[in-house]
Amino acid sequence: MRGLLAATMKGRMVSVCCFVLLLLLLQATAEEEEDLTSVLRDRSHIEETLRFATEEKAADYADGEITSKPMVLFLGPWSVGKSSMINYLLGLNDSPYQLYTGAEPTTSEFTVITHGEKIRSVEGIVMAADSSRSFSPLEKFGQNFLEKLIGIEMPHKLLERVTFVDTPGIIENRKQQERGYPFNDVCQWFIDRADLIFVVFDPTKLDVGLELEMLFRQLKGRESQIRIILNKADNLATQDLMRVYGALFWSLAPLINVTEPPRVYVSSFWPYDYAADTSRELFKREEISLLEDLNQVIENRMENKIAFIRQHGIRVRIHGLLVDRYVQTFKEKMSFFSDPELVFKEIVDDPDKFYIFKSILAKTNVSKFDLPNRDTYRDFFGINAIASFKPLSAQCSYIGGCLLEKIEKAITNELPALLSSINSGKQPGLSSCEATGCGEKPKNRYRKN
């Protein structure tokens, strides 16, 4: 009887101890959550800078290449804080819909975050199959890639004006074949369509390997859209941060061959307060500067689109002129007894001998700095036979006019007029020359009347 009573008392004591431990655990958890809430960073500057509180209706966007919302692309090594930065900007932390983050490589998919009436995820195969979306061309990268593509729609003020794209982190010891799809080609597709490109680093991942070097090659020509982010900067003392900042430029200098390097933002982009004894004011100013940069890209998205189209039109015009010159030279050098392959090989191997590039500079308003590399056309004609091209003069018709003249008219008259009408707040008219005075011949002030 005594043994049974002792066992019962012992069982009750164990239950009481367990209950006390449970209460202590719940209290500690509550205190931890309270402490965590107390160290959360104030987000009011994000809402003010990006104008979340404005009552103005967001501009009407479509999914076309020209009328789509600006796209912000996040690139960089694994676990540098790309997903955490998106969570911070959108205020998704501790919500069921935040992007998964961690110290290990976590993001294995290309994640497109867009605005929607309700929160839902969209599979890659659905995004590619829907021709009304601007992502339907991604189907060409295969079904393996579409399984690694996911869309997230949610109602958010910022997403009404911009689309975020999170990418898998770069892992230098991984080959493209291991991913199961052409990773670099997919990155290039998004790079070509991005209005702003954030390349994110952290102080522990500054080494440049082959995959990161390939990525910066793909970014060539997009330097004006690149912003370098040195994230997690509050993990370092000020003196160490200066050393890391210099090491970052040292690593990237061979990859970014431009006179003016991209803007570098140094801060810690996540929702928790900065570490003690760090440059808090500097980090806050850097963060606000980045938000102002993002807001400017959003507000200037139409002007940027038009400028990009004009830039692309200039490249198309130069390419057409060069191919036409190659075709003309080939026809001039061919005779009845000539071997076509030998004749054209001589022209492609030494175009300067036949004044191909110099003749373009002499006859047309083309800058020598816009001319492509000569070796490019050796590769181009290696794929496209010279016999398959017709002279530009053969592309003209009485009704339709000449293709090159249409491109030149768009470059010199129509696109500048459209850009001017947008800047002046007027209704754009492609055929109107009131804004720019297009079509007027320049007056020669040295000529006597």
Sequence and secondary structure as in RCSB ss.txt:
>XXXX:A:sequence
MRGLLAATMKGRMVSVCCFVLLLLLLQATAEEEEDLTSVLRDRSHIEETLRFATEEKAADYADGEITSKPMVLFL
GPWSVGKSSMINYLLGLNDSPYQLYTGAEPTTSEFTVITHGEKIRSVEGIVMAADSSRSFSPLEKFGQNFLEKLI
GIEMPHKLLERVTFVDTPGIIENRKQQERGYPFNDVCQWFIDRADLIFVVFDPTKLDVGLELEMLFRQLKGRESQ
IRIILNKADNLATQDLMRVYGALFWSLAPLINVTEPPRVYVSSFWPYDYAADTSRELFKREEISLLEDLNQVIEN
RMENKIAFIRQHGIRVRIHGLLVDRYVQTFKEKMSFFSDPELVFKEIVDDPDKFYIFKSILAKTNVSKFDLPNRD
TYRDFFGINAIASFKPLSAQCSYIGGCLLEKIEKAITNELPALLSSINSGKQPGLSSCEATGCGEKPKNRYRKN
>XXXX:A:secstr
 HHHHHHHHHHHHHHHHHHHHHHHHHHHHHHHHHHHHHTB   HHHHHHTTTT  S      SSTTTS  EEEEE
 BTTSSHHHHHHHHHT TTSTTS    SS    SEEEEEE SS EEEEHHHHHH TTSTTGGGGGG HHHHTTEE
EEEE  TGGGT EEEE   B TT  HHHHTS HHHHHHHHHHH SEEEEEE TT     HHHHHHHHHTTT GGG
EEEEE  GGGS HHHHHHHHHHHHHHHTTT   SS  EEEES  SSB   TTS HHHHHHHHHHHHHHHHHHHHT
HHHHHHHHHHHHHHHHHHHHHHHHHHHHHHHHH  TT  HHHHHHHHHH GGGGTHHHHHHHHS   GGG   HH
HHHHHHHHS GGG   GGGG BTTTB HHHHHHHIIIIIHHHHHHHHHHT    TT  TTT TT     TTS  
